[in-house]
Amino acid sequence: MAGWHYTQGVKSLRAKPELLASIRLCRAGQRLAQALSDCNLPINLLVNNAGFGLRGEFRTLELRRQLEMLHLNNEAIVELTYGLLPTMLEQRYRGIINVSSTAGFQPIPYASLYAATKAFLTTFSLALEQELRAQKVTVVTICPGRLRAGNESSVPTRPSAGRWASVFQTYVEIVQDALRTLEKGGGLTVPGALNKFTVFAQRLIPRRLIPILIAKMSRV
């Protein structure tokens, strides 16, 4: 896939471990964007993949950890995107891949803030895609579902087959889907037939009933 710089900048940032370690903190995205700028790296592809989730009752989860999740899943992405866009626009090829989740398509009790962060990311990414179309920036919004655990060496290079292939997916499959969408000009992609069906089926259910049903299935 000519034109896209997938690995530039990794070695340069190894000299700044404090930035990578503090990415969950407030304004960490701004510091990381500045560090990349200081390295004079010709970045043309930004992949916003960092994030984590918390499960439990909102009122009992530690506030500090919830705010860290909010900063990493949303604030850092906004800061990085804003900070790197000016230099990205100078490149011949320019793209952004935002890794969201199917969790962002509905409210999820007992993962309320996590689902909200993904809803924000999906909405932000889809809107940004249209804003940057005139600048020829390709924006991909990918919303995977559940991922199969395993290391890179054990992950197959071809899509999974079998009865439950659409339930759990590998990291490689998600990456391949994102890159295919990037090559096709960007847009929203939901990997996996079952994930696509689930997202579509929710449109047929009254919105007020969705959190009630999810709460019954996911009570902790």
BAPA-757759 format. One record per residue (C-alpha): residue number from 1; residue in three letters; x, y, z. Coordinates in pm, whole numbers, plus 50000, padded with zeros to 5 digits. Layout:
BEGIN
+------+------+-------+-------+-------+
! resi ! resn !     u !     v !     w !
+------+------+-------+-------+-------+
!  NUM !  ALA !     X !     Y !     Z !
...
+------+------+-------+-------+-------+
***
This chain:
BEGIN
+------+------+-------+-------+-------+
! resi ! resn !     u !     v !     w !
+------+------+-------+-------+-------+
!    1 !  MET ! 50000 ! 50000 ! 50000 !
!    2 !  ALA ! 50229 ! 50269 ! 49866 !
!    3 !  GLY ! 50230 ! 50616 ! 50012 !
!    4 !  TRP ! 50133 ! 50535 ! 50370 !
!    5 !  HIS ! 50404 ! 50554 ! 50640 !
!    6 !  TYR ! 50298 ! 50287 ! 50890 !
!    7 !  THR ! 50605 ! 50272 ! 51114 !
!    8 !  GLN ! 50772 ! 50613 ! 51108 !
!    9 !  GLY ! 50810 ! 50780 ! 51444 !
!   10 !  VAL ! 50815 ! 50471 ! 51666 !
!   11 !  LYS ! 51192 ! 50472 ! 51723 !
!   12 !  SER ! 51201 ! 50848 ! 51777 !
!   13 !  LEU ! 50942 ! 50828 ! 52052 !
!   14 !  ARG ! 51129 ! 50554 ! 52238 !
!   15 !  ALA ! 51355 ! 50831 ! 52363 !
!   16 !  LYS ! 51050 ! 50994 ! 52527 !
!   17 !  PRO ! 50898 ! 50712 ! 52738 !
!   18 !  GLU ! 50745 ! 50962 ! 52979 !
!   19 !  LEU ! 50508 ! 51077 ! 52703 !
!   20 !  LEU ! 50393 ! 50727 ! 52621 !
!   21 !  ALA ! 50352 ! 50640 ! 52988 !
!   22 !  SER ! 50142 ! 50948 ! 53062 !
!   23 !  ILE ! 49915 ! 50938 ! 52757 !
!   24 !  ARG ! 49613 ! 50881 ! 52985 !
!   25 !  LEU ! 49671 ! 51211 ! 53163 !
!   26 !  CYS ! 49521 ! 51549 ! 53085 !
!   27 !  ARG ! 49676 ! 51723 ! 52782 !
!   28 !  ALA ! 49900 ! 51422 ! 52711 !
!   29 !  GLY ! 49784 ! 51425 ! 52349 !
!   30 !  GLN ! 49908 ! 51780 ! 52309 !
!   31 !  ARG ! 50251 ! 51686 ! 52447 !
!   32 !  LEU ! 50273 ! 51383 ! 52219 !
!   33 !  ALA ! 50176 ! 51589 ! 51915 !
!   34 !  GLN ! 50443 ! 51845 ! 52005 !
!   35 !  ALA ! 50703 ! 51569 ! 52051 !
!   36 !  LEU ! 50623 ! 51433 ! 51705 !
!   37 !  SER ! 50648 ! 51782 ! 51560 !
!   38 !  ASP ! 50985 ! 51835 ! 51730 !
!   39 !  CYS ! 51114 ! 51517 ! 51564 !
!   40 !  ASN ! 51025 ! 51660 ! 51222 !
!   41 !  LEU ! 50848 ! 51339 ! 51121 !
!   42 !  PRO ! 50650 ! 51350 ! 50792 !
!   43 !  ILE ! 50343 ! 51177 ! 50936 !
!   44 !  ASN ! 50068 ! 51114 ! 50685 !
!   45 !  LEU ! 49865 ! 50848 ! 50867 !
!   46 !  LEU ! 49732 ! 50888 ! 51220 !
!   47 !  VAL ! 49587 ! 50579 ! 51389 !
!   48 !  ASN ! 49394 ! 50662 ! 51704 !
!   49 !  ASN ! 49389 ! 50318 ! 51864 !
!   50 !  ALA ! 49480 ! 50381 ! 52228 !
!   51 !  GLY ! 49202 ! 50324 ! 52478 !
!   52 !  PHE ! 49069 ! 50107 ! 52758 !
!   53 !  GLY ! 48738 ! 50024 ! 52920 !
!   54 !  LEU ! 48602 ! 49990 ! 53270 !
!   55 !  ARG ! 48314 ! 49769 ! 53376 !
!   56 !  GLY ! 48101 ! 49818 ! 53684 !
!   57 !  GLU ! 47857 ! 50060 ! 53839 !
!   58 !  PHE ! 47941 ! 50422 ! 53764 !
!   59 !  ARG ! 47894 ! 50527 ! 54127 !
!   60 !  THR ! 48133 ! 50261 ! 54261 !
!   61 !  LEU ! 48414 ! 50282 ! 54007 !
!   62 !  GLU ! 48706 ! 50502 ! 54107 !
!   63 !  LEU ! 48660 ! 50850 ! 53962 !
!   64 !  ARG ! 49030 ! 50890 ! 53886 !
!   65 !  ARG ! 49031 ! 50582 ! 53665 !
!   66 !  GLN ! 48713 ! 50689 ! 53490 !
!   67 !  LEU ! 48864 ! 51029 ! 53412 !
!   68 !  GLU ! 49180 ! 50861 ! 53282 !
!   69 !  MET ! 48961 ! 50657 ! 53048 !
!   70 !  LEU ! 48782 ! 50971 ! 52935 !
!   71 !  HIS ! 49111 ! 51150 ! 52869 !
!   72 !  LEU ! 49262 ! 50860 ! 52675 !
!   73 !  ASN ! 48956 ! 50751 ! 52477 !
!   74 !  ASN ! 48847 ! 51103 ! 52377 !
!   75 !  GLU ! 49057 ! 51399 ! 52485 !
!   76 !  ALA ! 49392 ! 51258 ! 52370 !
!   77 !  ILE ! 49244 ! 51169 ! 52031 !
!   78 !  VAL ! 49108 ! 51521 ! 51981 !
!   79 !  GLU ! 49441 ! 51672 ! 52085 !
!   80 !  LEU ! 49648 ! 51444 ! 51862 !
!   81 !  THR ! 49423 ! 51496 ! 51562 !
!   82 !  TYR ! 49417 ! 51873 ! 51604 !
!   83 !  GLY ! 49791 ! 51893 ! 51666 !
!   84 !  LEU ! 49900 ! 51673 ! 51375 !
!   85 !  LEU ! 49656 ! 51786 ! 51106 !
!   86 !  PRO ! 49857 ! 52092 ! 50994 !
!   87 !  THR ! 50166 ! 51884 ! 50910 !
!   88 !  MET ! 49958 ! 51598 ! 50768 !
!   89 !  LEU ! 49801 ! 51836 ! 50518 !
!   90 !  GLU ! 50148 ! 51897 ! 50373 !
!   91 !  GLN ! 50179 ! 51530 ! 50274 !
!   92 !  ARG ! 50070 ! 51375 ! 49945 !
!   93 !  TYR ! 49879 ! 51095 ! 50118 !
!   94 !  ARG ! 49691 ! 51180 ! 50436 !
!   95 !  GLY ! 49461 ! 50967 ! 50643 !
!   96 !  ILE ! 49318 ! 50911 ! 50990 !
!   97 !  ILE ! 49197 ! 50580 ! 51132 !
!   98 !  ASN ! 48984 ! 50610 ! 51444 !
!   99 !  VAL ! 48929 ! 50281 ! 51625 !
!  100 !  SER ! 48593 ! 50304 ! 51799 !
!  101 !  SER ! 48364 ! 50015 ! 51898 !
!  102 !  THR ! 48020 ! 49869 ! 51849 !
!  103 !  ALA ! 47972 ! 49971 ! 52213 !
!  104 !  GLY ! 47928 ! 50325 ! 52086 !
!  105 !  PHE ! 47602 ! 50248 ! 51907 !
!  106 !  GLN ! 47397 ! 50209 ! 52224 !
!  107 !  PRO ! 47399 ! 50299 ! 52595 !
!  108 !  ILE ! 47548 ! 50014 ! 52799 !
!  109 !  PRO ! 47462 ! 49999 ! 53168 !
!  110 !  TYR ! 47761 ! 49888 ! 53382 !
!  111 !  ALA ! 47992 ! 50022 ! 53110 !
!  112 !  SER ! 47817 ! 50356 ! 53084 !
!  113 !  LEU ! 48115 ! 50588 ! 53052 !
!  114 !  TYR ! 48307 ! 50353 ! 52821 !
!  115 !  ALA ! 48012 ! 50329 ! 52583 !
!  116 !  ALA ! 47975 ! 50706 ! 52597 !
!  117 !  THR ! 48342 ! 50759 ! 52503 !
!  118 !  LYS ! 48298 ! 50535 ! 52200 !
!  119 !  ALA ! 47975 ! 50709 ! 52101 !
!  120 !  PHE ! 48166 ! 51038 ! 52111 !
!  121 !  LEU ! 48453 ! 50898 ! 51904 !
!  122 !  THR ! 48222 ! 50755 ! 51637 !
!  123 !  THR ! 48026 ! 51078 ! 51606 !
!  124 !  PHE ! 48339 ! 51294 ! 51603 !
!  125 !  SER ! 48510 ! 51075 ! 51344 !
!  126 !  LEU ! 48215 ! 51062 ! 51104 !
!  127 !  ALA ! 48168 ! 51438 ! 51122 !
!  128 !  LEU ! 48542 ! 51498 ! 51076 !
!  129 !  GLU ! 48537 ! 51279 ! 50766 !
!  130 !  GLN ! 48302 ! 51523 ! 50595 !
!  131 !  GLU ! 48487 ! 51834 ! 50716 !
!  132 !  LEU ! 48818 ! 51707 ! 50578 !
!  133 !  ARG ! 48685 ! 51573 ! 50249 !
!  134 !  ALA ! 48776 ! 51896 ! 50065 !
!  135 !  GLN ! 49133 ! 51865 ! 50197 !
!  136 !  LYS ! 49147 ! 51507 ! 50064 !
!  137 !  VAL ! 49207 ! 51356 ! 50407 !
!  138 !  THR ! 49079 ! 50999 ! 50422 !
!  139 !  VAL ! 48908 ! 50928 ! 50754 !
!  140 !  VAL ! 48821 ! 50572 ! 50861 !
!  141 !  THR ! 48586 ! 50501 ! 51151 !
!  142 !  ILE ! 48613 ! 50134 ! 51245 !
!  143 !  CYS ! 48384 ! 49984 ! 51508 !
!  144 !  PRO ! 48488 ! 49629 ! 51599 !
!  145 !  GLY ! 48307 ! 49408 ! 51846 !
!  146 !  ARG ! 48465 ! 49146 ! 52067 !
!  147 !  LEU ! 48824 ! 49049 ! 51994 !
!  148 !  ARG ! 48979 ! 48707 ! 52028 !
!  149 !  ALA ! 49265 ! 48690 ! 52277 !
!  150 !  GLY ! 49601 ! 48575 ! 52145 !
!  151 !  ASN ! 49943 ! 48696 ! 52047 !
!  152 !  GLU ! 50045 ! 48808 ! 51700 !
!  153 !  SER ! 50231 ! 48489 ! 51618 !
!  154 !  SER ! 49919 ! 48278 ! 51674 !
!  155 !  VAL ! 49679 ! 48494 ! 51476 !
!  156 !  PRO ! 49580 ! 48364 ! 51133 !
!  157 !  THR ! 49645 ! 48591 ! 50834 !
!  158 !  ARG ! 49312 ! 48496 ! 50674 !
!  159 !  PRO ! 48966 ! 48571 ! 50816 !
!  160 !  SER ! 48826 ! 48320 ! 51062 !
!  161 !  ALA ! 48585 ! 48052 ! 50944 !
!  162 !  GLY ! 48327 ! 47850 ! 51126 !
!  163 !  ARG ! 47999 ! 47891 ! 51305 !
!  164 !  TRP ! 48117 ! 48161 ! 51548 !
!  165 !  ALA ! 48352 ! 48345 ! 51311 !
!  166 !  SER ! 48159 ! 48671 ! 51339 !
!  167 !  VAL ! 48147 ! 48675 ! 51719 !
!  168 !  PHE ! 48515 ! 48701 ! 51807 !
!  169 !  GLN ! 48764 ! 48851 ! 51565 !
!  170 !  THR ! 49142 ! 48873 ! 51561 !
!  171 !  TYR ! 49342 ! 49191 ! 51577 !
!  172 !  VAL ! 49484 ! 49113 ! 51234 !
!  173 !  GLU ! 49135 ! 49096 ! 51085 !
!  174 !  ILE ! 49050 ! 49435 ! 51234 !
!  175 !  VAL ! 49368 ! 49590 ! 51093 !
!  176 !  GLN ! 49304 ! 49439 ! 50751 !
!  177 !  ASP ! 48949 ! 49573 ! 50749 !
!  178 !  ALA ! 49067 ! 49922 ! 50847 !
!  179 !  LEU ! 49334 ! 49929 ! 50577 !
!  180 !  ARG ! 49092 ! 49806 ! 50312 !
!  181 !  THR ! 48851 ! 50083 ! 50407 !
!  182 !  LEU ! 49136 ! 50334 ! 50396 !
!  183 !  GLU ! 49227 ! 50226 ! 50043 !
!  184 !  LYS ! 48863 ! 50255 ! 49935 !
!  185 !  GLY ! 48840 ! 50616 ! 50048 !
!  186 !  GLY ! 48742 ! 50586 ! 50413 !
!  187 !  GLY ! 48408 ! 50585 ! 50590 !
!  188 !  LEU ! 48239 ! 50380 ! 50859 !
!  189 !  THR ! 48311 ! 50009 ! 50880 !
!  190 !  VAL ! 48176 ! 49749 ! 51124 !
!  191 !  PRO ! 48379 ! 49428 ! 51086 !
!  192 !  GLY ! 48195 ! 49098 ! 51104 !
!  193 !  ALA ! 47854 ! 48991 ! 50977 !
!  194 !  LEU ! 47707 ! 48946 ! 51324 !
!  195 !  ASN ! 47828 ! 49289 ! 51435 !
!  196 !  LYS ! 47673 ! 49448 ! 51128 !
!  197 !  PHE ! 47343 ! 49270 ! 51195 !
!  198 !  THR ! 47342 ! 49375 ! 51562 !
!  199 !  VAL ! 47399 ! 49740 ! 51477 !
!  200 !  PHE ! 47123 ! 49729 ! 51214 !
!  201 !  ALA ! 46877 ! 49540 ! 51436 !
!  202 !  GLN ! 46897 ! 49806 ! 51707 !
!  203 !  ARG ! 46721 ! 50047 ! 51471 !
!  204 !  LEU ! 46411 ! 49829 ! 51496 !
!  205 !  ILE ! 46396 ! 49848 ! 51877 !
!  206 !  PRO ! 46261 ! 50155 ! 52061 !
!  207 !  ARG ! 46563 ! 50343 ! 52194 !
!  208 !  ARG ! 46427 ! 50360 ! 52549 !
!  209 !  LEU ! 46412 ! 49979 ! 52563 !
!  210 !  ILE ! 46772 ! 49916 ! 52457 !
!  211 !  PRO ! 46942 ! 50010 ! 52789 !
!  212 !  ILE ! 46676 ! 49812 ! 52979 !
!  213 !  LEU ! 46750 ! 49498 ! 52777 !
!  214 !  ILE ! 47125 ! 49545 ! 52800 !
!  215 !  ALA ! 47110 ! 49601 ! 53175 !
!  216 !  LYS ! 46933 ! 49267 ! 53223 !
!  217 !  MET ! 47199 ! 49088 ! 53017 !
!  218 !  SER ! 47505 ! 49258 ! 53163 !
!  219 !  ARG ! 47425 ! 49315 ! 53532 !
!  220 !  VAL ! 47737 ! 49274 ! 53745 !
+------+------+-------+-------+-------+
***
